[in-house]
Amino acid sequence: MTTITESFTASNIKKKNIFTQFIDFLGSDNLSLLIALILLILLITVVSGWIGLEGGSKFFTWQNLLNSLAQAVVIVGLLAMGETIVALAGVMDISIGSIASCGSVVAASTLVGTGAVGSLSIFPQNNIFWAIVAGILAGMIGGLINGLIITKLHVNATVATLGTMAAFAGTAFLLAPNGKPIGVVTQPNFTWLAQGRLWKDAAVHTLNGSKWTGVPVLTVILLVVVIVMHILMRYTSFGRAVYAIGGNATAARLAGINVTTMKIRMFMISGGIAGLAGVLLASRTTSGNPINGQGLEMQAITAVYLGGTSTSGGKGTVFGTFLAVIIVGVLNNGMNLLGFNTFVQKVALGMLLVVAVAISQYRQLQSEKSHKRMEK
């Protein structure tokens, strides 16, 4: 007969196992990010009021959550997804913001038939599908150039992409007619990608007096990309090869992985996603502007390393990056609500990047010490 004590012990073990499984699924690093996100939201909504700052009460409204926050994190989130791939392999792509600018100009140029690409009539005009394809292809070409420079010319990835960041930024101006933005405001089906809403008629209650406005199409696109990237990196041979290269490129090569081909593919995927981000930037700003993506690479890189990706590669997750993107978005959104100017926000973002890299380096050092103790 089972005693009461045995039943109680079995129940505790079961609960512990469920909790342990949740932690294993989420990951200890991601749990830390989740806690940090909750604390940040409390600082914005509660603690700010204690020190006399106004605006925090507007955080939990549908207007802010869906119109401001949900849309603000999309572009940075997309760039961070692509950056995560190359970072997991132990390298960095600083050119993603400039690639996004090129994708923005190419998409708008293709759509309205002006500019260097549009005048060639490679793709049909006034066609949203081909405009999106053109923007993504422009990004993939940029990624291909990065990959070839790094693998064939053996240039350090950081130095190479620092150079191509400037080159692609100039290319975006050359592709635009006289370096001027290409307007797409007359293309409502294209601008719907950024301004459209799904499930607007859903029976959702108001939140702090703010009415439900529907889920932005931009947000849905980001979630789809995150899911696809999660599956790619966790359940495919491609993802396992990327982790292997980041862990030990020499061992990966000896195991039969074509490191050169893999790196080119990684940069092409990163560039393609940056190109998609550029397409959405054109839709959001109603113009293919050569400066659309400038400066966004810093936020994306911050999110990648804040999300737990090791600076040396081989460690990190897409979900961790996604959580970090939300943290960066909440930080920027919260500072806007509380009245901080853009200069203060840049200082905060810069400090966050330093902290993220410092934490990554500390974790790497602790891991190396642990391995040495095990070897002894």
C-alpha positions as CSV (number, residue, x, y, z in Angstrom):
1,M,0.0,0.0,0.0
2,T,1.3,3.5,-0.9
3,T,1.8,5.7,2.2
4,I,0.9,9.3,2.4
5,T,4.6,10.2,2.6
6,E,5.4,8.2,-0.5
7,S,2.6,9.9,-2.4
8,F,3.8,13.4,-1.3
9,T,7.4,12.6,-2.2
10,A,6.3,11.3,-5.7
11,S,4.2,14.4,-6.2
12,N,7.2,16.6,-5.4
13,I,9.5,14.7,-7.7
14,K,6.9,15.0,-10.5
15,K,6.6,18.8,-9.9
16,K,10.4,19.1,-9.8
17,N,10.7,17.2,-13.1
18,I,8.1,19.4,-14.8
19,F,9.9,22.5,-13.6
20,T,13.3,21.0,-14.6
21,Q,11.8,20.2,-18.1
22,F,10.6,23.8,-18.4
23,I,14.1,25.1,-17.5
24,D,15.7,22.7,-19.9
25,F,13.3,23.7,-22.7
26,L,13.8,27.4,-22.0
27,G,17.5,27.3,-21.2
28,S,19.1,28.9,-18.1
29,D,20.4,31.8,-20.2
30,N,16.9,32.4,-21.7
31,L,15.4,32.3,-18.2
32,S,17.8,35.0,-17.2
33,L,16.7,37.1,-20.2
34,L,13.0,36.5,-19.3
35,I,13.6,37.7,-15.7
36,A,15.5,40.7,-17.0
37,L,12.6,41.6,-19.4
38,I,10.1,41.4,-16.5
39,L,12.3,43.6,-14.3
40,L,12.8,46.1,-17.1
41,I,9.0,46.4,-17.6
42,L,8.6,46.9,-13.9
43,L,11.1,49.7,-14.0
44,I,9.2,51.4,-16.8
45,T,5.7,50.9,-15.5
46,V,6.1,51.1,-11.7
47,V,9.5,52.3,-10.5
48,S,9.5,55.3,-12.9
49,G,6.4,56.6,-11.2
50,W,8.1,56.5,-7.8
51,I,10.8,58.9,-9.0
52,G,8.5,61.3,-10.7
53,L,8.7,60.2,-14.3
54,E,5.5,60.2,-16.3
55,G,4.5,58.1,-19.3
56,G,5.1,54.6,-17.9
57,S,1.3,54.1,-17.4
58,K,1.0,54.1,-21.2
59,F,3.1,51.0,-21.7
60,F,0.3,48.5,-21.2
61,T,-2.1,49.8,-23.8
62,W,-2.9,48.2,-27.2
63,Q,-1.8,51.4,-28.9
64,N,1.7,51.1,-27.5
65,L,2.1,47.3,-27.5
66,L,0.8,46.8,-31.0
67,N,1.4,50.0,-32.8
68,S,4.7,51.2,-31.2
69,L,6.5,48.3,-29.6
70,A,5.4,45.4,-31.9
71,Q,6.3,47.3,-35.1
72,A,9.5,48.8,-33.7
73,V,11.2,45.5,-33.0
74,V,10.5,43.9,-36.4
75,I,13.3,45.4,-38.5
76,V,15.9,45.0,-35.8
77,G,14.5,41.5,-35.0
78,L,15.0,40.4,-38.7
79,L,18.5,41.8,-38.9
80,A,19.3,40.0,-35.6
81,M,18.0,36.7,-36.9
82,G,20.5,36.9,-39.8
83,E,23.3,38.1,-37.6
84,T,22.7,35.1,-35.2
85,I,23.7,32.6,-37.9
86,V,27.1,34.2,-38.6
87,A,27.7,34.9,-34.9
88,L,27.1,31.3,-34.1
89,A,29.9,30.4,-36.5
90,G,32.2,32.8,-34.6
91,V,32.2,35.7,-37.0
92,M,30.4,39.1,-37.3
93,D,28.6,40.9,-40.1
94,I,28.6,44.6,-39.6
95,S,27.2,45.4,-43.1
96,I,23.6,44.2,-42.5
97,G,22.3,47.7,-42.0
98,S,23.8,48.9,-45.4
99,I,22.5,45.7,-47.1
100,A,19.0,46.5,-45.8
101,S,19.4,50.0,-47.4
102,C,20.2,48.4,-50.7
103,G,17.3,46.0,-50.4
104,S,15.0,48.9,-49.6
105,V,16.1,50.9,-52.7
106,V,16.0,47.9,-55.0
107,A,12.5,46.8,-53.9
108,A,11.1,50.3,-54.4
109,S,13.0,50.7,-57.7
110,T,11.6,47.5,-59.0
111,L,8.1,48.3,-57.9
112,V,7.8,51.7,-59.6
113,G,10.3,51.2,-62.5
114,T,12.8,54.0,-61.6
115,G,16.4,54.0,-60.5
116,A,19.2,51.8,-61.7
117,V,17.4,48.4,-61.2
118,G,13.9,49.6,-62.2
119,S,15.0,51.1,-65.5
120,L,16.5,47.7,-66.5
121,S,13.0,46.1,-66.4
122,I,14.4,42.9,-65.1
123,F,11.3,42.3,-63.0
124,P,7.7,43.3,-63.8
125,Q,6.7,46.7,-62.5
126,N,3.8,47.3,-60.0
127,N,4.2,43.7,-58.8
128,I,4.6,43.3,-55.0
129,F,5.9,39.8,-55.2
130,W,8.7,40.6,-57.6
131,A,9.6,43.7,-55.6
132,I,10.0,41.6,-52.5
133,V,12.0,39.0,-54.4
134,A,14.3,41.7,-55.9
135,G,14.9,43.2,-52.4
136,I,15.8,39.8,-51.0
137,L,18.0,38.9,-54.0
138,A,19.9,42.2,-53.5
139,G,20.5,41.2,-49.9
140,M,21.7,37.7,-50.9
141,I,24.1,39.2,-53.5
142,G,25.5,41.4,-50.7
143,G,25.9,38.4,-48.5
144,L,27.6,36.5,-51.3
145,I,30.1,39.3,-51.8
146,N,30.8,39.2,-48.0
147,G,31.2,35.4,-48.0
148,L,33.6,35.4,-51.0
149,I,35.8,38.2,-49.6
150,I,36.1,36.3,-46.3
151,T,36.6,32.8,-47.6
152,K,38.5,33.4,-50.9
153,L,40.6,36.5,-49.9
154,H,40.9,35.3,-46.3
155,V,40.0,38.7,-44.9
156,N,38.9,38.9,-41.3
157,A,35.1,38.9,-41.2
158,T,34.9,42.0,-39.0
159,V,37.3,44.0,-41.2
160,A,35.7,42.7,-44.4
161,T,32.1,43.6,-43.4
162,L,33.3,47.0,-42.0
163,G,34.6,47.8,-45.5
164,T,31.5,46.4,-47.3
165,M,29.3,48.4,-44.9
166,A,30.6,51.6,-46.4
167,A,30.6,50.1,-49.9
168,F,27.0,48.9,-49.7
169,A,25.9,52.2,-48.2
170,G,27.4,54.0,-51.2
171,T,25.8,51.4,-53.6
172,A,22.4,52.2,-52.1
173,F,22.8,55.9,-53.2
174,L,24.1,54.8,-56.6
175,L,21.0,52.6,-57.2
176,A,18.6,55.4,-56.3
177,P,17.9,58.1,-59.0
178,N,20.4,60.8,-58.2
179,G,20.7,59.4,-54.7
180,K,17.1,60.4,-53.8
181,P,14.5,58.3,-52.1
182,I,12.1,56.4,-54.3
183,G,8.5,57.0,-53.2
184,V,6.0,54.1,-53.0
185,V,3.2,55.9,-51.3
186,T,1.0,55.3,-54.4
187,Q,1.4,51.5,-53.9
188,P,-1.2,50.7,-51.2
189,N,-0.8,47.0,-51.5
190,F,2.9,47.3,-50.9
191,T,2.6,49.7,-48.0
192,W,0.0,47.2,-46.5
193,L,3.0,45.0,-45.4
194,A,3.9,47.7,-42.8
195,Q,0.6,49.3,-42.2
196,G,-1.8,46.4,-42.5
197,R,-3.5,44.7,-39.5
198,L,-4.8,41.1,-39.1
199,W,-7.7,40.0,-36.9
200,K,-8.9,43.6,-36.4
201,D,-12.4,42.4,-35.7
202,A,-11.4,40.0,-33.0
203,A,-13.4,40.3,-29.7
204,V,-10.6,41.6,-27.5
205,H,-11.3,43.9,-24.5
206,T,-9.8,47.3,-24.2
207,L,-6.5,47.6,-22.3
208,N,-6.2,50.7,-20.1
209,G,-8.8,52.4,-22.2
210,S,-7.0,51.6,-25.5
211,K,-9.0,49.7,-28.1
212,W,-7.8,46.6,-29.9
213,T,-6.4,47.5,-33.3
214,G,-5.4,44.1,-34.7
215,V,-2.0,42.4,-35.0
216,P,0.4,44.2,-37.4
217,V,1.4,42.2,-40.5
218,L,5.0,43.2,-39.8
219,T,4.9,41.3,-36.4
220,V,3.5,38.2,-38.1
221,I,6.3,38.3,-40.7
222,L,8.9,38.5,-37.9
223,L,7.3,35.6,-36.0
224,V,7.3,33.4,-39.1
225,V,11.0,34.2,-39.8
226,V,11.9,33.4,-36.1
227,I,10.1,30.0,-36.3
228,V,11.8,29.1,-39.6
229,M,15.2,30.1,-38.3
230,H,14.6,28.2,-35.1
231,I,13.8,25.0,-37.1
232,L,16.8,25.6,-39.4
233,M,19.3,26.0,-36.6
234,R,18.0,23.3,-34.3
235,Y,16.7,20.5,-36.5
236,T,18.7,20.6,-39.7
237,S,22.2,19.5,-40.7
238,F,22.9,23.1,-41.8
239,G,22.3,24.3,-38.2
240,R,24.4,21.6,-36.7
241,A,27.2,22.4,-39.2
242,V,27.1,26.1,-38.1
243,Y,27.4,25.2,-34.5
244,A,30.3,22.8,-35.3
245,I,32.2,25.6,-37.2
246,G,31.7,28.0,-34.3
247,G,32.8,25.4,-31.8
248,N,35.9,24.4,-33.7
249,A,36.4,25.1,-37.3
250,T,39.3,22.8,-37.7
251,A,37.5,19.9,-36.2
252,A,34.4,20.7,-38.3
253,R,36.6,20.6,-41.5
254,L,38.1,17.2,-40.4
255,A,34.6,15.9,-39.8
256,G,33.8,16.5,-43.5
257,I,32.1,19.9,-43.3
258,N,32.9,22.2,-46.2
259,V,33.6,25.3,-44.1
260,T,34.1,27.6,-47.1
261,T,30.8,26.7,-48.7
262,M,29.0,26.9,-45.3
263,K,30.3,30.4,-44.6
264,I,29.2,31.6,-48.0
265,R,25.7,30.2,-47.4
266,M,25.6,31.7,-43.9
267,F,26.3,35.2,-45.2
268,M,23.9,34.8,-48.1
269,I,21.1,33.8,-45.7
270,S,22.0,36.8,-43.4
271,G,22.1,39.1,-46.4
272,G,18.8,37.7,-47.7
273,I,17.0,38.4,-44.4
274,A,18.6,41.9,-44.3
275,G,17.2,42.4,-47.8
276,L,13.8,41.4,-46.5
277,A,14.2,43.9,-43.7
278,G,15.0,46.6,-46.3
279,V,11.8,45.7,-48.2
280,L,9.7,46.2,-45.1
281,L,11.6,49.4,-44.3
282,A,10.5,50.7,-47.8
283,S,7.0,49.7,-47.0
284,R,7.0,51.3,-43.6
285,T,8.6,54.6,-44.6
286,T,6.7,54.6,-48.0
287,S,10.0,55.1,-49.8
288,G,13.1,53.2,-50.8
289,N,15.6,55.5,-49.0
290,P,19.3,54.9,-49.3
291,I,19.7,55.7,-45.5
292,N,16.8,53.4,-44.4
293,G,19.0,50.8,-42.7
294,Q,21.9,53.0,-41.4
295,G,22.7,52.4,-37.7
296,L,20.4,49.4,-37.3
297,E,23.3,47.0,-37.2
298,M,24.3,48.1,-33.7
299,Q,20.9,47.3,-32.3
300,A,20.9,43.9,-34.0
301,I,24.4,43.0,-32.9
302,T,23.5,44.1,-29.3
303,A,20.5,41.8,-29.4
304,V,22.6,38.8,-30.6
305,Y,25.2,39.0,-27.9
306,L,22.7,40.0,-25.2
307,G,20.7,36.9,-26.2
308,G,23.5,34.6,-25.1
309,T,25.4,34.0,-28.4
310,S,29.1,33.6,-27.6
311,T,31.5,36.0,-29.2
312,S,33.7,33.1,-30.3
313,G,30.7,31.1,-31.7
314,G,29.3,27.7,-31.1
315,K,26.9,28.8,-28.3
316,G,23.5,30.6,-28.5
317,T,20.0,30.2,-29.7
318,V,17.5,31.9,-32.0
319,F,15.0,32.1,-29.2
320,G,17.6,33.8,-27.0
321,T,18.2,36.4,-29.7
322,F,14.4,36.9,-30.0
323,L,14.0,37.6,-26.3
324,A,16.9,40.0,-26.4
325,V,15.3,41.8,-29.4
326,I,12.2,42.3,-27.2
327,I,14.4,43.6,-24.4
328,V,16.1,46.2,-26.7
329,G,12.7,47.2,-28.1
330,V,11.2,47.6,-24.6
331,L,14.2,49.6,-23.5
332,N,13.8,52.0,-26.5
333,N,10.1,52.1,-26.2
334,G,10.2,52.7,-22.5
335,M,12.7,55.5,-22.8
336,N,10.5,57.2,-25.4
337,L,7.5,57.0,-23.1
338,L,9.4,58.4,-20.2
339,G,10.7,61.3,-22.3
340,F,14.3,60.5,-22.7
341,N,15.9,62.0,-25.9
342,T,17.6,59.9,-28.6
343,F,21.0,60.8,-27.4
344,V,20.4,59.2,-24.0
345,Q,18.9,56.2,-25.8
346,K,22.1,55.8,-27.8
347,V,24.2,55.9,-24.6
348,A,22.0,53.3,-23.0
349,L,22.1,51.0,-26.1
350,G,25.9,51.4,-26.3
351,M,26.3,50.5,-22.6
352,L,23.9,47.5,-23.1
353,L,26.2,46.2,-25.9
354,V,29.2,46.5,-23.7
355,V,27.5,44.7,-20.9
356,A,26.2,42.0,-23.3
357,V,29.7,41.3,-24.7
358,A,31.2,41.4,-21.2
359,I,28.7,38.8,-20.0
360,S,29.4,36.7,-23.0
361,Q,33.2,36.8,-22.4
362,Y,32.7,36.0,-18.7
363,R,30.6,32.9,-19.6
364,Q,33.2,31.8,-22.1
365,L,36.0,32.2,-19.5
366,Q,34.0,30.2,-16.9
367,S,33.3,27.5,-19.5
368,E,37.0,27.2,-20.3
369,K,37.9,27.0,-16.6
370,S,35.3,24.3,-16.1
371,H,36.7,22.2,-19.0
372,K,40.2,22.5,-17.6
373,R,39.1,21.3,-14.2
374,M,37.4,18.3,-15.8
375,E,40.5,17.5,-17.8
376,K,42.5,17.4,-14.5
